């Protein structure tokens, strides 16, 4: 077939370890044979981030703002062991945190449902979408190791020189302190994104924090959500037949386990990070979840919601066969291509992306899947495929749908 043409580039952010290997397989087998790919490429592999003092991460995020659509591979957030392994100049911050701070907005994560992969929670009948704030909290924190006895204080100095000061703790010995922040403007964008997304899906919106304990930080989130809902979305939600409610995060977790799904669950940055992993695992696999960051300016960043699959990468380096699930990474590509097609008025590109997604689900539902899924599948017969063989099986189904 003649390759599908693109009019506007998308931003391509390459990554690390096994997902970087999969990234190339997906491009070679499922994208480049069919699409005349136009992309602005950024290497976010840890070595190149170190070579550029992590400037490449900021450059990639700003390119996303310029072009409107990006697709990102999983990347390493270095800890002390990684600093030693890669001989890094410093322990760089999370590249996702850097990108999200520049783009702001909200990360929406939704499980990919396929026949034969049943949720662990038996009453979940519909997807549950996590709406995760993409700014602040521990991802933009400041930390201090306290060497010994002394007083820790939090101080805000206004432009006119006036100060607000409060004691954090009187230390009698060594310890640690951490400072986090957020912005009302970012929380407002987060709230509007969540209400708008729930309206588009016609699904109830839940928002959960712990304002009974965090009486200023979390309460600020709660009050901003309530204000925007009352002023801008009450009538729209009534017309759509959906509801919004706030509850404490521990109560929300209990309710989630008993609901049927079909809701949007809004959470702060770190809460959304943790609970989206729980949700994806409970629905089947960390590699079976879509993830898209939507910025207030209308930029979209599509990525897999999991890490770089380090153990599989070490096996790959030894020449051993791996069976790594590539579904979330494939769906990151399809999400970006579909959005690029929609924004550019290019239905052929959007249609191709949807056919590729169906080829993936058809492959799994036929019993051909990676090892993580064979362990939990309820299909009567399954075949465990290697990393590359699964992608090639998807290509067979894709070719059949394009004839």
C-alpha positions in Angstrom: 0.0 0.0 0.0 1.0 3.6 -0.5 2.2 5.1 2.7 -0.1 7.5 4.6 1.2 11.0 4.5 1.5 13.4 7.5 1.3 17.2 7.2 2.6 18.2 10.7 5.3 16.4 12.7 4.7 14.9 16.1 7.4 15.0 18.8 9.1 11.7 19.4 10.8 11.1 22.7 12.9 8.0 22.8 13.6 6.3 26.1 15.5 3.6 28.1 16.2 -0.1 28.4 13.7 -2.7 27.2 11.1 -0.1 26.2 13.7 1.5 24.0 14.2 -1.8 22.3 10.4 -2.3 21.9 10.2 1.3 20.6 12.3 0.4 17.6 10.4 -2.8 17.0 7.1 -1.0 16.9 8.4 1.6 14.5 10.0 -0.9 12.2 7.1 -3.4 12.1 3.9 -1.3 12.8 4.5 2.3 11.9 7.2 2.9 9.2 5.9 0.3 6.6 2.5 2.2 6.6 3.1 5.8 7.5 5.5 8.4 6.0 6.4 9.4 9.6 7.2 13.0 10.3 8.6 13.4 13.7 11.0 15.7 15.6 13.2 13.3 17.5 14.6 13.7 21.0 16.7 11.1 22.7 15.7 11.0 26.3 17.8 7.9 27.0 19.6 8.4 30.3 23.1 8.7 28.7 22.0 11.5 26.4 20.2 13.3 29.2 23.5 13.2 31.1 25.4 14.5 28.1 23.1 17.5 27.8 22.8 18.1 31.5 19.1 17.1 31.0 18.5 20.1 28.7 17.1 17.6 26.1 14.2 16.9 28.4 13.1 20.5 28.6 13.7 20.9 24.8 11.4 17.9 24.1 8.7 19.4 26.3 8.9 22.8 24.6 8.7 21.1 21.2 5.5 19.4 22.4 4.0 22.8 23.2 5.1 23.9 19.7 3.7 21.0 17.7 0.8 20.0 19.9 1.3 16.2 19.9 4.1 14.0 21.3 4.7 10.3 21.9 7.1 9.3 24.7 8.9 6.1 25.5 9.4 5.0 29.2 12.5 6.6 30.8 14.7 6.0 33.9 14.4 8.2 36.9 17.8 7.7 38.4 18.4 6.7 42.0 21.9 6.4 43.6 22.3 2.9 42.1 21.6 4.3 38.6 24.0 7.2 39.1 26.7 4.6 39.8 25.6 2.3 37.0 25.5 5.0 34.3 28.3 7.1 35.8 26.0 10.2 35.8 27.1 13.7 36.7 24.2 14.0 39.1 20.9 12.3 40.2 18.6 13.9 37.7 14.9 14.5 38.5 12.1 12.5 36.9 12.0 13.4 33.1 8.2 12.9 33.3 8.1 15.4 36.2 10.1 17.9 34.2 7.9 17.5 31.1 4.7 17.7 33.1 5.9 20.8 34.9 6.4 22.5 31.6 3.2 21.3 30.0 1.1 21.4 33.2 -2.4 19.9 32.8 -3.8 16.5 33.6 -2.7 12.9 32.9 -5.6 10.6 32.0 -5.0 6.9 32.3 -7.5 4.2 31.3 -7.2 0.4 31.3 -7.2 -1.3 27.9 -10.0 -4.0 28.1 -9.8 -7.2 26.1 -11.8 -10.4 26.2 -10.0 -13.0 28.2 -8.2 -10.7 30.6 -10.7 -10.2 33.4 -10.3 -7.6 36.3 -9.2 -9.0 39.6 -12.1 -7.1 41.1 -15.1 -9.1 39.9 -17.7 -6.3 39.9 -15.6 -4.0 37.7 -17.5 -4.1 34.4 -16.3 -0.9 32.8 -13.0 1.0 32.7 -12.1 3.3 35.5 -10.1 6.4 34.3 -7.5 8.0 36.6 -7.2 11.8 36.2 -3.9 12.7 37.7 -2.8 16.2 38.3 0.5 16.7 36.4 2.1 19.4 38.5 3.7 19.8 41.9 3.7 17.6 45.0 6.8 15.4 45.5 7.8 15.8 41.8 8.7 19.4 42.4 9.9 19.1 46.0 12.8 20.5 48.0 14.5 18.1 50.5 17.0 18.5 53.3 18.8 15.9 55.3 18.8 17.2 58.9 22.3 16.5 60.4 21.3 16.9 64.0 19.3 18.9 66.6 17.7 22.1 65.5 14.5 23.9 64.5 13.0 23.4 61.0 10.9 26.2 59.8 8.8 27.0 56.7 9.1 30.7 55.6 7.3 32.6 52.8 8.8 36.1 52.0 6.4 38.3 50.0 7.6 40.7 47.4 7.1 43.6 49.9 9.4 41.8 52.3 6.7 40.7 54.8 7.1 37.1 56.0 4.9 34.2 57.0 6.7 31.7 59.2 5.8 28.5 60.9 7.8 25.9 62.8 7.8 22.4 61.1 9.5 20.6 63.9 12.1 20.9 66.7 14.6 18.2 66.0 16.4 16.5 68.8 18.6 14.5 66.4 19.1 13.7 62.7 16.1 13.5 60.4 14.7 14.7 57.1 12.4 17.5 55.9 10.6 18.0 52.6 8.9 21.0 51.1 6.2 20.7 48.3 4.2 23.3 46.6 1.3 23.8 44.1 -0.3 26.7 42.2 -3.9 27.8 42.2 -3.7 28.3 38.5 -2.5 24.8 37.9 -5.2 23.3 40.2 -7.8 25.3 38.3 -6.6 23.9 35.0 -6.6 20.4 36.5 -10.2 20.8 37.7 -11.5 22.1 34.4 -9.8 19.3 32.5 -11.4 16.7 34.8 -14.9 18.2 34.5 -14.6 18.5 30.7 -13.2 15.0 30.3 -16.0 13.5 32.4 -18.6 15.4 30.3 -17.0 14.0 27.1 -17.3 10.4 28.5 -20.6 11.1 30.2 -19.2 9.5 33.3 -19.4 10.5 37.0 -16.4 12.4 38.4 -15.0 11.6 41.8 -12.3 13.7 43.4 -10.4 12.6 46.5 -7.8 14.1 48.8 -7.2 14.1 52.6 -8.3 17.6 53.6 -9.1 16.4 57.2 -5.4 16.1 57.7 -3.9 18.5 55.2 -6.1 21.4 56.2 -4.5 23.9 53.9 -2.8 22.1 51.0 -5.5 19.5 50.3 -8.3 21.8 51.2 -7.1 24.2 48.6 -7.7 21.5 45.9 -11.1 20.7 47.4 -12.3 24.3 47.5 -11.1 25.1 43.9 -12.8 22.0 42.5 -16.1 22.9 44.3 -15.9 26.6 43.1 -15.3 25.7 39.5 -18.0 23.0 39.5 -20.6 25.3 41.0 -19.8 28.2 38.7 -19.2 26.4 35.4 -20.3 22.8 35.4 -23.3 22.2 37.6 -25.9 22.6 34.9 -23.8 20.8 32.3 -23.5 17.8 34.6 -27.2 17.7 35.3 -28.0 17.8 31.6 -25.6 15.0 30.9 -27.1 12.9 33.8 -23.8 12.6 35.6 -22.6 13.6 39.1 -19.6 15.1 40.8 -18.7 14.4 44.4 -15.8 14.8 46.7 -14.7 12.3 49.3 -11.7 11.5 51.4 -9.1 9.3 49.6 -9.4 6.4 51.9 -13.2 6.4 51.5 -12.7 6.6 47.7 -10.5 3.6 47.7 -13.1 1.6 49.5 -15.9 2.7 47.2 -13.7 2.0 44.1 -13.5 -1.7 45.1 -17.2 -2.0 45.2 -18.3 0.0 42.1 -18.9 -1.3 38.6 -16.5 1.2 37.0 -17.4 3.7 34.3 -16.1 6.7 36.3 -13.4 9.3 36.2 -11.4 9.4 39.4 -9.4 12.6 39.9 -6.3 12.6 42.2 -3.4 14.7 43.1 0.0 14.0 41.4 1.5 11.4 43.7 -1.8 9.8 44.6 -2.6 9.4 40.9 0.8 7.9 40.2 0.4 5.2 42.9 -3.3 4.4 42.3 -3.0 4.2 38.5 -0.5 1.4 38.9 -2.8 -0.4 41.3 -5.7 0.1 38.9 -3.8 -1.1 35.9 -2.6 -4.2 37.7 -6.1 -5.0 39.0 -7.5 -4.7 35.5 -4.8 -7.1 34.2 -1.3 -5.6 33.6 0.7 -2.5 34.0 1.3 -2.8 30.2 -2.4 -2.6 29.5 -3.2 1.0 30.2 -3.3 4.2 28.1 -1.8 7.4 29.3 -2.2 10.9 27.9 -1.2 14.2 29.3 -3.5 17.1 28.2 -2.1 20.6 28.8 -4.2 23.7 29.3 -2.9 25.0 26.0 -4.2 22.0 24.1 -0.9 20.0 23.8 -1.1 16.2 24.1 1.7 13.8 25.3 1.0 10.1 24.9 3.1 7.5 26.8 3.0 4.1 28.4 2.1 4.1 32.0 4.8 1.7 33.1 8.6 1.7 33.5 11.5 0.6 31.4 11.2 -3.2 32.2 14.8 -3.4 33.6 14.9 -7.1 34.3 13.8 -8.0 30.7 16.5 -5.6 29.4 19.3 -7.4 31.2 18.0 -10.7 29.8 18.0 -9.1 26.3 21.6 -7.9 26.8 22.6 -11.5 27.6 21.0 -12.7 24.4 18.1 -14.4 26.2 14.6 -14.4 24.7 12.1 -12.0 26.3 8.3 -11.9 26.3 7.7 -8.2 27.1 4.3 -6.7 26.8 4.3 -3.9 24.2 0.6 -3.0 24.2 0.8 0.3 26.2 3.7 1.5 24.1 1.8 0.6 20.9 -1.2 2.5 22.2 1.0 5.5 23.0 1.9 5.6 19.3 -1.7 5.0 18.1 -3.0 7.7 20.5 -0.4 10.2 19.1 -1.1 9.3 15.5 -4.9 9.5 16.0 -4.7 12.9 17.7 -2.3 14.2 15.0 -4.7 13.0 12.3 -7.7 14.6 14.1 -5.9 18.0 14.6 -4.7 18.0 11.0 -7.9 16.9 9.4 -6.2 13.7 8.2 -8.8 10.9 8.6 -6.6 8.4 6.9 -4.0 8.7 9.7 -6.6 8.5 12.4 -8.3 5.5 10.8 -4.9 3.7 10.6 -4.3 4.3 14.3 -7.7 2.8 15.2 -7.1 -0.2 13.0 -3.7 -0.8 14.6 -5.4 -0.7 18.1 -8.0 -3.3 16.9 -5.2 -5.5 15.5 -3.6 -5.5 19.0 -6.8 -6.5 20.8 -7.7 -9.0 18.1 -4.3 -10.7 18.5 -4.7 -11.0 22.2 -8.3 -12.2 22.0 -7.2 -14.9 19.5 -5.0 -16.3 22.2 -1.6 -14.9 21.0 0.0 -12.8 23.8 3.0 -12.1 25.9 3.9 -14.1 29.0 2.4 -11.7 31.6 -1.0 -12.1 30.0 -0.9 -15.9 29.6 -0.6 -16.1 33.4 -3.9 -14.4 33.9 -5.9 -15.1 30.7 -9.2 -16.9 31.0 -9.2 -18.0 27.3 -9.2 -21.8 26.8 -6.0 -21.7 24.8 -3.2 -19.2 24.8 0.2 -19.1 23.1 3.1 -17.3 24.7 4.9 -15.2 22.2 8.3 -13.5 22.4 8.5 -9.7 22.4 9.1 -9.5 18.7 6.8 -12.3 17.7 3.8 -10.7 19.4 4.5 -7.5 17.4 4.8 -9.5 14.2 1.5 -11.2 15.0 -0.2 -7.8 15.4 1.2 -6.9 12.0 -0.5 -9.9 10.4 -3.8 -8.8 11.7 -3.1 -5.2 10.8 -2.3 -6.2 7.2 -5.5 -8.2 7.0 -7.5 -5.1 8.1 -5.9 -2.8 5.5 -6.6 -5.0 2.5 
